[in-house]
Amino acid sequence: MTITEQQPLRSPFSAASSAEDVMAGIDLAGRTALVTGGYSGLGLATTRALTAAGTRVIVPARRPEVARAALSDVDGCEIIPMDLADLCSVRAAATQIRESLTKLDLLLAGAGVMATQERRIGPGWEGQFAINHLGHFTLACELYPLLAAANGARVVVNSSAGHALSDIRRNDPHFRTGYDKWLAYGQSKTANSLFAVHLDTLGRRDGVRAFALHPGKIITGLQREMTLQEQIERGWVDQNGTVVGADFKTASQGAATGLWAATSTLLDGMGGRYLEDCNIARTSTPDDDMDNGGVREYAINADSAARLWDSSLAATGAAPTPAAR
């Protein structure tokens, strides 16, 4: 990925576009998608839009009973148990999926956590990095043969403007010398972007293209570990929890960029890009306010992406995808 490739297009959509706008007239009959987090917030809006277009959608869920209730009125989706914090659970879900499918056209990695209290997972991994990155990394590696079999699959990974808070902390990625919940979140979102960059490098000869994106500012269950007072102090909501922050999107608007990434013909032959507001994002500088959009150079750096991939393979023991040829 180079900076010159990170250039906006003449997209017909914008920050105001909704999932319905992006999917209007699109027929995805015969396609199969997997949507992590597909039963709440942006994920639920994504699942509804994909199934309405004819897609069979698989929704892995840490809380299957909650997912079944949320999706009770949605035809064309299947719920399977999976917990991104437990790699044994991730591998079991992947095995179940491989046994039931011959190909996977879309993988939308939308589940995640934000600004959580310190939590250790597995061998002591920092929780946000483990759930947001390593869980999805393992899932994608396990399902890679199905993606390759689709002959044109796309992988869409939800990053965030929060990636501007932190590059990958090479010397202390798991915050063993002191925990900061926002830096940990930022690092995990940078990891999401770099994961897409290198997956695209490895997968393009098999027709597997990958994108990362910032969905925009939206109040969803993602903020569940933040207090109301924290959200008020940041100017996001008022005392009643009503959204008052500028430029906040609805769930449908927040799902739009991911759906555009999954379906837009404007992106044919492309990959490894960071997207926002239904377009390719510009690169931003360290002095830019993260709320003004764009992607930091370190989050699309090909060498950093390759290093993160190798360290993630070593940490998880995931099956490596074919090397770039």
Rosetta blueprint (number, residue, H / E / L):
1 M L
2 T L
3 I H
4 T H
5 E H
6 Q L
7 Q L
8 P L
9 L L
10 R L
11 S L
12 P L
13 F L
14 S L
15 A L
16 A L
17 S L
18 S L
19 A H
20 E H
21 D H
22 V H
23 M H
24 A L
25 G L
26 I L
27 D L
28 L L
29 A L
30 G L
31 R L
32 T E
33 A E
34 L E
35 V E
36 T E
37 G L
38 G L
39 Y L
40 S L
41 G H
42 L H
43 G H
44 L H
45 A H
46 T H
47 T H
48 R H
49 A H
50 L H
51 T H
52 A H
53 A L
54 G L
55 T L
56 R E
57 V E
58 I E
59 V E
60 P E
61 A E
62 R L
63 R L
64 P H
65 E H
66 V H
67 A H
68 R H
69 A H
70 A H
71 L L
72 S L
73 D L
74 V L
75 D L
76 G L
77 C E
78 E E
79 I E
80 I E
81 P E
82 M L
83 D L
84 L L
85 A L
86 D L
87 L H
88 C H
89 S H
90 V H
91 R H
92 A H
93 A H
94 A H
95 T H
96 Q H
97 I H
98 R H
99 E H
100 S H
101 L L
102 T L
103 K L
104 L L
105 D L
106 L E
107 L E
108 L E
109 A E
110 G L
111 A L
112 G L
113 V L
114 M L
115 A L
116 T L
117 Q L
118 E L
119 R L
120 R E
121 I E
122 G L
123 P L
124 G L
125 W E
126 E E
127 G H
128 Q H
129 F H
130 A H
131 I H
132 N H
133 H H
134 L H
135 G H
136 H H
137 F H
138 T H
139 L H
140 A H
141 C H
142 E H
143 L H
144 Y H
145 P H
146 L H
147 L H
148 A H
149 A H
150 A L
151 N L
152 G L
153 A L
154 R E
155 V E
156 V E
157 V E
158 N E
159 S L
160 S L
161 A H
162 G H
163 H H
164 A H
165 L H
166 S L
167 D L
168 I L
169 R L
170 R L
171 N L
172 D L
173 P L
174 H L
175 F L
176 R L
177 T L
178 G L
179 Y L
180 D L
181 K H
182 W H
183 L H
184 A H
185 Y H
186 G H
187 Q H
188 S H
189 K H
190 T H
191 A H
192 N H
193 S H
194 L H
195 F H
196 A H
197 V H
198 H H
199 L H
200 D H
201 T H
202 L H
203 G H
204 R H
205 R H
206 D H
207 G L
208 V L
209 R E
210 A E
211 F E
212 A E
213 L E
214 H E
215 P L
216 G L
217 K E
218 I L
219 I L
220 T L
221 G H
222 L H
223 Q H
224 R L
225 E L
226 M L
227 T L
228 L H
229 Q H
230 E H
231 Q H
232 I H
233 E H
234 R L
235 G L
236 W L
237 V E
238 D L
239 Q L
240 N L
241 G L
242 T L
243 V E
244 V L
245 G L
246 A L
247 D L
248 F E
249 K L
250 T L
251 A H
252 S H
253 Q H
254 G H
255 A H
256 A H
257 T H
258 G H
259 L H
260 W H
261 A H
262 A H
263 T H
264 S L
265 T H
266 L H
267 L H
268 D L
269 G L
270 M L
271 G L
272 G L
273 R L
274 Y E
275 L E
276 E E
277 D L
278 C L
279 N E
280 I E
281 A L
282 R L
283 T E
284 S E
285 T L
286 P L
287 D L
288 D L
289 D L
290 M H
291 D H
292 N H
293 G L
294 G L
295 V E
296 R E
297 E H
298 Y H
299 A H
300 I L
301 N L
302 A H
303 D H
304 S H
305 A H
306 A H
307 R H
308 L H
309 W H
310 D H
311 S H
312 S H
313 L H
314 A H
315 A H
316 T H
317 G L
318 A L
319 A L
320 P L
321 T L
322 P L
323 A L
324 A L
325 R L
